[in-house]
Amino acid sequence: MGETSMTIMSWLEHQEAWAPLLFIAIHLLRPFLFLPVMLVCITGGVLFGPIAGTAYSVIGTMLSSLLFYKTIRLVPSGLKRLKSLKEKWMRKNSHLTVKQVAILRLVPFIHFHLLSYCLIEISSDFKDYTKSSLFANFPLAVVYTSMGQWITLLSIPLMVIFSIGLVILCFIVRKKYEVFLWRDFFQTSG
């Protein structure tokens, strides 16, 4: 994986005017190439600098999120798989907020499209999902693009501590109330 991504990125460096479009296309192909979002965003910062790299990463992650929204409904087995994965990870009727998704996107070990699925669940329509995705993708692009070299210098224990800190922050910004469904609270036997 590392050698393939380095080859792609070095080829991208020599494409001049096509480089931004190719970089955004790599964001769209990223799930099929098994490249982590964090790696692509860091590479954007190295290739284009922090400002242009952030802009291209925001565009790429947004297009990837919007493509996910449109295609996940065409693959019912994928939707069921994400739903069961989310239910294993969280309580059955709980939902993440957009702020929590934005924070969890910074944790490198959490699947990007699982969090996109969480945004689909809390969004009322495509427009709402688009706004939520922009809000959730922006911190990811800014942090990993502009501070990519700083993050890559961290050791594994510091990355784990950083990730635990993000999870704690996510817990702090959660919704402070719980919704119980009538049928779940008063289970009838029979």
C-alpha positions as CSV (number, residue, x, y, z in Angstrom):
1,M,0.0,0.0,0.0
2,G,2.8,2.5,0.9
3,E,4.7,1.9,-2.3
4,T,1.6,2.2,-4.5
5,S,0.5,5.5,-2.8
6,M,4.0,6.9,-3.1
7,T,4.1,6.1,-6.8
8,I,0.7,7.7,-7.3
9,M,1.7,10.8,-5.4
10,S,5.0,11.2,-7.3
11,W,3.2,10.8,-10.6
12,L,0.7,13.4,-9.4
13,E,3.5,15.9,-8.6
14,H,4.5,16.0,-12.3
15,Q,1.1,16.7,-13.7
16,E,1.1,20.5,-13.1
17,A,-2.3,21.9,-14.2
18,W,-4.0,18.6,-13.9
19,A,-2.7,17.9,-10.4
20,P,-5.6,19.4,-8.4
21,L,-8.2,17.5,-10.5
22,L,-6.2,14.3,-10.2
23,F,-5.8,14.8,-6.5
24,I,-9.5,15.3,-6.0
25,A,-10.1,12.2,-8.2
26,I,-7.8,10.3,-5.8
27,H,-10.1,11.3,-3.0
28,L,-13.0,9.7,-4.9
29,L,-11.0,6.6,-5.6
30,R,-9.5,6.4,-2.1
31,P,-11.9,3.7,-0.8
32,F,-11.1,1.4,-3.7
33,L,-7.4,2.0,-3.4
34,F,-7.6,1.3,0.4
35,L,-5.9,4.6,1.2
36,P,-6.6,6.3,4.5
37,V,-8.2,9.7,4.3
38,M,-5.5,11.1,6.7
39,L,-2.8,10.0,4.3
40,V,-4.4,11.6,1.3
41,C,-5.0,14.9,3.2
42,I,-1.4,15.0,4.5
43,T,-0.1,14.4,0.9
44,G,-2.3,17.3,-0.3
45,G,-0.5,19.5,2.2
46,V,2.9,18.4,1.1
47,L,2.1,18.7,-2.7
48,F,0.0,21.9,-2.7
49,G,0.8,23.7,0.6
50,P,-1.6,24.1,3.6
51,I,-4.1,26.5,2.0
52,A,-4.6,25.0,-1.5
53,G,-4.2,21.4,0.0
54,T,-6.9,22.1,2.5
55,A,-9.2,23.5,-0.2
56,Y,-8.6,20.4,-2.5
57,S,-9.0,18.0,0.4
58,V,-12.3,19.7,1.4
59,I,-13.6,19.4,-2.1
60,G,-12.4,15.8,-2.4
61,T,-13.9,14.6,0.9
62,M,-17.1,16.5,0.1
63,L,-17.4,14.8,-3.3
64,S,-16.6,11.5,-1.7
65,S,-19.3,12.0,0.9
66,L,-21.9,13.1,-1.6
67,L,-21.1,10.1,-3.9
68,F,-21.4,7.9,-0.8
69,Y,-24.9,9.4,-0.1
70,K,-26.1,8.7,-3.6
71,T,-24.6,5.2,-4.0
72,I,-25.2,3.6,-0.6
73,R,-28.9,3.4,-1.3
74,L,-28.2,1.4,-4.4
75,V,-26.4,-1.3,-2.4
76,P,-28.8,-2.5,0.3
77,S,-26.3,-5.0,1.6
78,G,-23.8,-2.3,2.3
79,L,-26.4,-0.2,4.0
80,K,-27.3,-3.1,6.3
81,R,-23.7,-3.8,7.0
82,L,-23.0,-0.2,8.0
83,K,-26.2,-0.2,10.2
84,S,-25.1,-3.4,12.0
85,L,-21.6,-2.1,12.4
86,K,-23.0,1.2,13.9
87,E,-25.3,-0.8,16.2
88,K,-22.3,-2.9,17.5
89,W,-20.4,0.3,18.1
90,M,-23.2,2.3,19.7
91,R,-26.4,1.8,21.5
92,K,-29.4,0.9,19.3
93,N,-31.4,4.1,19.2
94,S,-28.5,6.6,19.9
95,H,-27.3,9.0,17.2
96,L,-24.2,11.1,17.0
97,T,-24.3,14.8,16.5
98,V,-22.6,16.6,13.7
99,K,-20.0,17.9,16.2
100,Q,-19.3,14.4,17.4
101,V,-18.8,13.2,13.8
102,A,-16.5,16.1,13.1
103,I,-14.4,15.2,16.1
104,L,-14.5,11.4,15.4
105,R,-13.3,12.1,11.8
106,L,-10.0,13.2,13.3
107,V,-9.5,9.8,14.9
108,P,-7.5,7.8,12.3
109,F,-8.9,4.4,13.3
110,I,-12.6,5.2,12.6
111,H,-14.0,4.4,9.2
112,F,-14.8,7.5,7.1
113,H,-18.0,6.1,5.6
114,L,-19.3,4.7,8.8
115,L,-19.3,8.3,10.1
116,S,-21.0,9.4,6.8
117,Y,-23.7,6.8,7.5
118,C,-24.2,8.4,10.9
119,L,-24.7,11.7,9.2
120,I,-27.2,10.2,6.9
121,E,-29.2,9.0,9.9
122,I,-29.4,12.4,11.5
123,S,-30.0,14.4,8.3
124,S,-33.5,15.1,7.0
125,D,-32.6,15.3,3.3
126,F,-29.7,15.7,0.9
127,K,-29.3,19.4,1.5
128,D,-29.1,18.8,5.3
129,Y,-26.6,16.0,4.7
130,T,-24.5,18.2,2.5
131,K,-24.3,20.9,5.2
132,S,-23.5,18.4,7.9
133,S,-20.8,16.8,5.7
134,L,-19.1,20.1,5.0
135,F,-19.1,20.9,8.7
136,A,-17.7,17.4,9.6
137,N,-15.2,17.2,6.8
138,F,-13.6,20.7,7.2
139,P,-11.8,20.0,10.5
140,L,-10.4,16.7,9.0
141,A,-9.0,18.5,6.0
142,V,-7.6,21.5,8.0
143,V,-5.9,19.4,10.7
144,Y,-4.4,16.7,8.5
145,T,-3.4,19.0,5.6
146,S,-1.9,21.9,7.6
147,M,-0.4,20.0,10.5
148,G,0.3,16.8,8.6
149,Q,4.1,16.9,9.2
150,W,3.6,17.5,12.9
151,I,1.2,14.6,13.2
152,T,3.4,12.2,11.3
153,L,6.2,13.0,13.8
154,L,4.1,11.7,16.7
155,S,4.9,8.3,18.1
156,I,2.3,5.5,18.4
157,P,1.7,6.1,22.1
158,L,1.2,9.9,21.5
159,M,-1.2,9.1,18.6
160,V,-3.2,6.8,21.0
161,I,-3.3,9.5,23.6
162,F,-4.4,12.0,21.0
163,S,-7.1,9.6,19.8
164,I,-8.3,9.0,23.4
165,G,-8.4,12.7,24.0
166,L,-10.6,13.1,20.9
167,V,-13.0,10.4,22.0
168,I,-13.3,12.1,25.4
169,L,-14.0,15.4,23.7
170,C,-16.6,13.6,21.6
171,F,-18.2,12.4,24.9
172,I,-18.3,15.9,26.3
173,V,-20.1,17.4,23.3
174,R,-22.7,14.6,23.1
175,K,-26.5,15.2,23.5
176,K,-27.3,15.4,27.1
177,Y,-30.6,13.6,26.9
178,E,-31.8,10.1,26.0
179,V,-34.8,9.1,24.0
180,F,-36.6,5.9,24.9
181,L,-39.2,4.5,22.6
182,W,-42.5,3.5,24.4
183,R,-42.3,-0.1,23.1
184,D,-38.7,-0.5,24.3
185,F,-39.4,1.0,27.7
186,F,-42.6,-1.1,28.4
187,Q,-41.8,-4.4,26.9
188,T,-44.8,-6.6,26.8
189,S,-44.7,-10.3,27.1
190,G,-46.8,-12.3,24.8
